[in-house]
Amino acid sequence: MKGNVWLNWAAVVTWAVVSLPALVDVISGRLAIGHAITWGMATSAFGLLLYLCIWPSRVGARHRIPLLLLQSLCGLIITWTNPNGAAAATLVIVAAQVPHATGVPVTWAWVLVQTAILIAIFGGQTGIVDAVAIGVAFGGFQMFAVATTFLAISERRAREGLAMANAELTATRELMAENSRVGERLRIARDLHDTLGHHLTALSLQLDVASRLSAGQAAEQHVIEAHAITRLLLSDVREVVSQMRESSQIDLAGALRGLVTSARSLRIDLDMPERLEFGDPAQANAMLRAVQEIITNASRHAGASRLAIRITQSSDGVTLDARDDGRGMDVVVPGNGLRGMRERFEAQKGRLDIVTAAGQGFEVHGVMPRPEASA
């Protein structure tokens, strides 16, 4: 599990330590050949499954429960073939991983089932009293491991929630600042066009009249030069106004990268242009909120470990595609977040579709046309 490096290494060391006594028995020949082969296969498989489960970049989130079931089966086989009762610690390792893959009720049921099977295994090797005592003891160890994992998950989510809230505030602040800068540029452009441009145009007309009425050759030449300068100034003002209007685009790339960086429990692949510019502040806000909701849904609700987001721009508009490897569901019940995301796209004459199925993760496809195209 990402972010629990020391716990991951503790699980690996525990697996290695509890395997040593049985390994010595195998080497010395004290363990029957059939049990030795079974133990070796189960122990090797347990180590491989443990590696796949605790480093989720190796496997998708939706595959974790089947892998944990196999890992639990291997742990029970190791305990059954190993005369050393400490081998049951492998089930404690499994119990510590289950909360990362499923909810509270399933986790506690998992622990109860493992404990019951453990008692049955020890019951065939010792008396029923000793079997119950050992089984309950390891059941307590499993409960402690589960409680510790739930606490770690809760603290991690709290930290991520705080980081996400800070990133959202930062992104909103950047968007508002960008809107303010764009608005100021547009205001200056309008003022230049409406005031200075108007006056220069009037001055040019007056100079044109003066050049026709001037009597002396010297005066006429100065008027002609002043007229030429006025036309040049008017051309410069129009060029500046055009440039300011063309540059009045909101760049959303920095805000989106900040959101992605704050999601530490997810591996997010963000594919978008170096500059993601919007001429309409409402469209920029809709895209920002959509990406924010997609990240929140993947990290908090979908149980995903990977998320791919792709944003493309063309002459027709902007397209958003996102997919995670979470649990998914057969029936989508939109909450306030998904509903709000769709409403923002529809308000911009666009559309947003959600595709999902149990075990297949979530896919989001959104399209917003350019403002002039949707007018």
Helices and strands as residue ranges (DSSP letters): H 5-28, H 33-54, G 56-58, G 61-63, H 64-81, G 85-88, H 89-97, G 98-100, H 104-123, H 128-191, I 192-196, H 197-213, H 217-246, E 250-251, H 253-262, E 267-271, E 277-278, H 281-296, I 297-301, E 306-313, E 317-324, H 336-347, E 351-356, E 362-369, H 371-374
